[in-house]
């Protein structure tokens, strides 16, 4: 993603706990959405609250997360994109489940 260009190779050594949490939860969300897309049966996915984690990052006082810097703008875009993607995937899967109900006898 766009953040990779501006971050050093050893982000874990430089990251605040809030930034590390946001990055880990972003990865968890992507993996959860991938799992929903790969499964043949519908399964609701519990994903981390990225918006909450992003606000915690901004409120942490981390100098790497000050308003109007690239990471802050990109972080907000990541949250918006992943929240929208999650909603669309779950809606699509639910529509597919309703259109093709699975019999319990199979």
Steps between C-alpha positions, in 0.01 A plus 500: 500500500601865489637497854776259403676767298554734792563248779842362591571128476486450875157649572444270798803651677373855440127449538302616800272236655201674339660498154603137538142413606352688203736324257430157653124556498515617139673175407250298705212671319648422159557135595144471634354642179716266295368206703138609438566522125666156485236310699214343312252543783411833650665580830479832675840643569595677817749767408681749723357849538750684282329837545536471878864393470573785259349755741703347784811542285419866432428568868814323618719801439723293274702753296477262202119540501454877510211643298558579132808291449506227238453210741196662661331569169586154368395334826156659473474386137597145602230492767235634261600257226511191721172586674332545160658184361388297805143631469489423128646149538261408780203642306606309187542176695164543673329560165662185362383301801141621454507424126645149550377358832695194611298199606596348836435153355802522269 
